[in-house]
Amino acid sequence: MFYTSVTVLINLKGRNSKKKNKHEQFIFHFPECSIGLYGVNCLQNCSMACGIPGNCDRITGYCHGGCQRGWTGVRCEGKG
């Protein structure tokens, strides 16, 4: 099984803290979804309105190649 890693940097500096640039780094590993699926546990289907129908980013669901004519949004979810 293949995994995708996402690194998240969180600023831990509080209002009253005199420390600068205090960050904590977290790394999350997600199983890589099959083509046509995305999201947590790969339960979401990529839009068939994507420029390449059913082909999207396996984490975000953002369409590769934009949208087909008449569709809008990063996941090609809007008609317009």
Secondary structure, 3 states (H helix, E strand, C coil): CCEEEEEEEEECCCCCCCCCCCEEEEEEEEECCCCCEECHHHCEECCCCECCCCCECCCCCCECCCECCCEECCCCCEEC
